[in-house]
């Protein structure tokens, strides 16, 4: 059984810029750096620096700067809101403090957005990765309702590949418009 997240890794454009952002704007601990001429798992030659930022639970967000690879690009076929990393903060006060800190560092912040079971703000890091800070507002009843419709929702999606209204209470504003009478 999987125990917890050890680390998630992304590419960055510039390691120093990334260290500055994640330590100063987000307040994470810069915990370690590894460098190599070759990729340990494939032995492929690819000079890199692998940097890590530790969170309270001991898990890490990590990045690679690749000095000789073609320039970094995000997936042009995927909207930027799809691929994101959601990080949990303790509560509304912690989110407000994080938002102020981000804005002091010139970061444009979207939200808060009410997802019913959590509240979130969104922003981008210097490499263009979308990040979400969120705090939990769920009740056991909310989470049970979502669990109860998970399988039927997937089954309906697999058949139609269209909006499935089984959890519209979470984001009522994103449901399709009702036809005018």
Backbone torsions as a table, in degrees:
resi	resn	phi	psi	omega
1	UNK	NA	141.0	177.7
2	UNK	-71.8	136.9	-174.6
3	UNK	-93.6	-53.2	179.4
4	UNK	-169.6	172.8	177.6
5	UNK	-73.3	127.3	173.4
6	UNK	-85.5	-58.9	172.6
7	UNK	-158.2	157.7	171.1
8	UNK	-120.0	139.7	-175.1
9	UNK	-125.7	140.0	177.8
10	UNK	-132.1	166.9	172.6
11	UNK	-87.7	148.1	173.4
12	UNK	-125.4	158.0	179.0
13	UNK	-76.7	-37.4	-173.5
14	UNK	-148.7	118.6	-176.0
15	UNK	-62.2	-42.9	-178.2
16	UNK	-64.6	-43.9	177.8
17	UNK	-61.3	-38.3	179.2
18	UNK	-68.0	-44.1	176.6
19	UNK	-60.0	-46.0	-179.9
20	UNK	-59.6	-44.6	-178.1
21	UNK	-65.6	-51.4	-173.7
22	UNK	-71.5	-26.5	177.2
23	UNK	-87.6	-43.9	-175.1
24	UNK	-85.2	-47.3	-176.7
25	UNK	-80.8	-32.7	-179.4
26	UNK	-106.9	-15.8	177.0
27	UNK	76.5	20.1	178.7
28	UNK	-81.3	156.3	177.0
29	UNK	-82.8	124.5	172.3
30	UNK	-76.6	105.0	-166.6
31	UNK	-96.1	-30.6	178.1
32	UNK	-170.3	165.6	176.1
33	UNK	-141.4	141.4	175.6
34	UNK	-127.4	146.6	178.3
35	UNK	-133.9	147.5	179.6
36	UNK	-152.3	155.8	174.0
37	UNK	-88.2	-30.1	-178.0
38	UNK	-127.4	153.5	176.8
39	UNK	-75.4	123.4	-176.4
40	UNK	-57.4	-37.6	-175.0
41	UNK	-80.2	-27.0	-175.5
42	UNK	-117.1	-15.1	-175.3
43	UNK	66.2	9.2	176.8
44	UNK	-64.6	138.6	176.5
45	UNK	-74.5	121.7	179.4
46	UNK	-165.3	87.5	-179.6
47	UNK	-55.2	131.5	-175.1
48	UNK	-151.3	159.1	168.7
49	UNK	-121.2	129.6	-177.7
50	UNK	-114.9	111.8	-175.3
51	UNK	-112.1	146.7	-174.2
52	UNK	-127.1	143.6	176.5
53	UNK	-127.3	122.1	-173.8
54	UNK	-92.3	138.3	175.0
55	UNK	-100.3	171.8	-175.5
56	UNK	-54.1	-36.5	-176.1
57	UNK	-83.2	2.7	179.9
58	UNK	92.0	-9.4	176.0
59	UNK	-75.5	163.8	-174.9
60	UNK	-132.5	150.1	165.7
61	UNK	-104.4	130.2	-175.5
62	UNK	-127.6	156.6	-179.9
63	UNK	-139.9	151.7	173.1
64	UNK	-116.0	129.4	163.1
65	UNK	-102.0	127.6	-178.9
66	UNK	-108.8	111.2	-170.5
67	UNK	-74.1	-25.7	-175.3
68	UNK	-116.4	1.9	-179.5
69	UNK	-81.8	158.0	174.5
70	UNK	-56.2	157.9	-177.6
71	UNK	-53.2	147.2	-178.8
72	UNK	-68.1	137.6	174.8
73	UNK	-137.0	141.5	171.1
74	UNK	-83.2	162.4	-177.6
75	UNK	-65.4	112.8	-177.1
76	UNK	-71.5	-13.5	-178.8
77	UNK	-96.3	2.9	-179.0
78	UNK	-121.6	125.6	177.5
79	UNK	-57.3	145.7	-173.8
80	UNK	-66.6	-16.7	178.5
81	UNK	-79.6	-14.6	-175.8
82	UNK	-75.6	-56.6	-176.8
83	UNK	-87.7	109.6	179.6
84	UNK	-150.7	161.2	177.7
85	UNK	-112.0	119.8	179.9
86	UNK	-98.9	125.4	-179.2
87	UNK	-117.2	134.7	-175.9
88	UNK	-90.3	135.7	170.5
89	UNK	-110.4	168.2	-171.8
90	UNK	-67.3	-44.0	-171.6
91	UNK	-166.5	-174.4	-177.6
92	UNK	-60.2	-40.7	179.8
93	UNK	-63.7	-40.9	178.6
94	UNK	-65.3	-37.5	178.1
95	UNK	-67.4	-42.4	179.0
96	UNK	-61.4	-41.8	178.5
97	UNK	-65.0	-41.4	178.8
98	UNK	-64.1	-40.5	179.2
99	UNK	-61.5	-46.5	179.1
100	UNK	-60.1	-43.0	179.7
101	UNK	-62.0	-45.8	178.3
102	UNK	-60.0	-47.2	-178.5
103	UNK	-64.6	-34.9	175.4
104	UNK	-62.2	-26.8	178.2
105	UNK	-94.4	14.5	174.4
106	UNK	79.3	17.0	-178.3
107	UNK	-88.4	129.8	175.4
108	UNK	-78.9	124.0	-176.0
109	UNK	-114.5	133.6	176.3
110	UNK	-103.6	134.7	175.4
111	UNK	112.0	-174.3	18.8
112	UNK	-76.5	149.4	177.1
113	UNK	-112.4	130.0	179.7
114	UNK	-87.2	112.9	176.4
115	UNK	-103.4	16.8	-178.1
116	UNK	69.7	-60.2	-178.3
117	UNK	-87.5	-8.7	174.9
118	UNK	-159.2	161.8	175.2
119	UNK	-115.9	139.9	-172.2
120	UNK	-139.8	150.9	166.2
121	UNK	-121.8	155.8	-175.7
122	UNK	-132.1	149.1	179.2
123	UNK	-165.5	173.6	-179.4
124	UNK	-117.2	144.9	173.0
125	UNK	-84.8	174.2	-176.3
126	UNK	-61.8	-20.0	178.3
127	UNK	-91.9	-0.3	178.3
128	UNK	93.4	7.2	177.2
129	UNK	-77.0	131.9	178.8
130	UNK	-83.3	132.6	179.5
131	UNK	-120.2	151.2	177.0
132	UNK	-128.4	131.9	167.9
133	UNK	-107.2	134.4	-173.6
134	UNK	-142.1	150.2	168.8
135	UNK	-128.3	149.3	-173.3
136	UNK	-78.9	137.4	174.1
137	UNK	-130.5	11.5	-174.0
138	UNK	-71.1	158.4	168.2
139	UNK	-114.8	160.6	176.1
140	UNK	-57.9	-34.5	179.8
141	UNK	-65.5	-42.8	177.6
142	UNK	-58.5	-48.7	-175.8
143	UNK	-67.0	-32.9	176.8
144	UNK	-68.1	-41.2	177.1
145	UNK	-58.9	-42.6	179.5
146	UNK	-67.9	-39.5	177.7
147	UNK	-64.6	-38.5	-178.1
148	UNK	-64.8	-29.4	-178.0
149	UNK	-100.2	-0.7	-176.4
150	UNK	-60.0	-51.0	-179.4
151	UNK	-67.2	-48.3	177.7
152	UNK	-60.0	-34.8	179.3
153	UNK	-66.0	-44.9	178.7
154	UNK	-62.9	-43.0	178.8
155	UNK	-60.6	-45.3	179.3
156	UNK	-64.9	-41.8	178.3
157	UNK	-61.7	-43.8	-179.8
158	UNK	-61.0	-32.2	178.9
159	UNK	-76.9	-41.0	-168.1
160	UNK	-112.6	-26.9	-172.7
161	UNK	55.7	32.6	178.8
162	UNK	-128.4	165.3	178.6
163	UNK	-46.1	135.1	176.5
164	UNK	-117.4	117.4	-169.9
165	UNK	-82.0	16.1	-172.5
166	UNK	-70.1	-17.7	178.6
167	UNK	-131.0	33.0	-178.9
168	UNK	-61.3	-19.4	178.4
169	UNK	-63.3	-21.9	179.2
170	UNK	-71.9	-45.5	-179.2
171	UNK	-132.2	71.2	-176.5
172	UNK	-60.0	-27.7	-179.4
173	UNK	-74.4	-13.1	-179.3
174	UNK	-101.8	0.0	177.0
175	UNK	-72.5	155.6	178.5
176	UNK	-59.3	147.4	178.1
177	UNK	-64.9	141.5	177.2
178	UNK	-80.2	140.4	179.8
179	UNK	-61.5	143.5	177.4
180	UNK	-74.0	140.2	179.7
181	UNK	-81.1	NA	NA
